[in-house]
Amino acid sequence: MADVPILGLDKDHREAAGRLLTSFFDDYERSIPDRPLVPEVDRDVLAGLLANPFPDKGLGVEGLFREINEKILPNSTTVAHPRFLAYVLGPPNGIAPYAEAIAATINQNCNFSQLSPAASVVERAVITWLGGLFGYDERSGGILTGGGSIATLNALTTALHARLPGFREQGLQNSGPQLVVYTSVEAHRCVDKAAALLGLGTDNVRHIPTDDHFRMRVDALEDAIRADRAAGREPFCVVATPGTVTSGSIDPIDAIADVCEREELWLHLDGAYGALFVLSERKREAFAACTRADSIALDPHKLLFTPLEAGCLLVRDRSLLAKAYAFSSSYLTVEEDPLMLDYMNYGPQLSRSFKALKVWSALQAFGVDAFREAVDHMLDLAQYMADLIKADPGLELMTPVSLTAVCFRIKDASAADHTAVLAELIEEGTALLGPACLDGRQGMRACITNYRTTRDDIELIVDRLSEIARRRPATDTPETTL
Ligand SMILES: Cc1ncc(COP(=O)(O)O)c(C=O)c1O
């Protein structure tokens, strides 16, 4: 590689890398349906990766691709497999790897506009479009994050700064009344995590009980707020969930917003899983009240199928983000510009990758309709799966399907039985499903956040589950309540 910088590639090597990359993409795409959902991990290979020091003399481009093909790929989970239905994780969209490669090539630092002028506008365009889905106006803003958990952490940070005038200077050290956060028992752990990280303490997170459809009970929320006020504590924020992680239940956002308004509480929505279902005409009404929230966390790396990581925090009043995150620094060349925002003032990071490019590229390349269609397709499949389960004598739904999470059980099977079935489905290559625990009952969950999944895949899974249910001995082990 003479005449090129020591860490650069010359023309021949660039071409070789391009060819190898193209055939990697191609081979991978073609092999997806036949790849193991979860790899049979070669522990010796992985231990070797850990133990072997990096070579003093590099392997070169071809040697590197060989390592990736022989060691990394065979020990990787096939997230894009059409029957990968565990957790809330989708396959990357088709243009994503190319957008990622371009972002890595131009390596914009998305902190202030001198270092990333176009990137700043691209991120703003993405944020404005996302905010518009929830009826947020020009006063709103936001930032792309590493994911929904970080977006919720950033939202609670913003809420604290908005609530406590001296929070920047004193933190929580000025021994005012204990601040309390409210969320439901079905909320994602990221709410507790944020409370722990911010020094609020998980003891000050109230997990409000849910109704029989796993939605936060507004009467119980009001009772809890009343009890805390009576005890001298200070309610300050409610985190509601439009699409809970287990069952996809949508908390009654409008009624919760009424409570927040009356009680002067910050309303944050953890929409990491559910919020982008707003793209479906059919679900628009269910999400209409989201516009009343002070902030919304959502995840382009879920329903927009961008590769990890791309989360997003939207805030109704973006000046509150700046109040929390803007610090001036004499060592940065920053100029106010009405067009280009300095994203270091809207979140905790200084150096930031160009995450917006992969979101923007997918929306440009495929158009918004393609995403609407994908979302509707997944909603249809979830409903179809629910119908098949309801019709099967050996299976039962644990709760009606609100979005695309289908929680179900094999009738009379124990928690251990369900764990064994999940493992069996993986082992035989049928599907990767996740566990579900609702109301202390253990079952399974298929979360359809995969645009590659078809009705045939769903039928294959339910047929197999039905067979497993039928082969169970007549004298069933009693159901274990967890
Ligand atoms: C409701 C909810 N909140 C938060 C998260 C966490 O999001 P992330 O993994 O992007 O941090 C998830 C993940 O599935 C979720 O479903």
The ligand as a Gaussian input file, in Angstrom:
#p B3LYP/6-31G(d) Opt

LIG

0 1
 C      -41.493000       0.240000      25.902000
 C      -40.001000       0.180000      25.745000
 N      -39.244000       1.101000      26.341000
 C      -37.902000       1.108000      26.229000
 C      -37.250000       0.151000      25.493000
 C      -35.771000       0.194000      25.384000
 O      -35.409000       0.711000      24.160000
 P      -33.867000       0.651000      23.685000
 O      -33.542000      -0.810000      23.643000
 O      -33.880000       1.302000      22.370000
 O      -33.067000       1.361000      24.708000
 C      -37.992000      -0.843000      24.857000
 C      -37.326000      -1.892000      24.093000
 O      -37.929000      -2.770000      23.537000
 C      -39.401000      -0.827000      24.976000
 O      -40.178000      -1.744000      24.368000

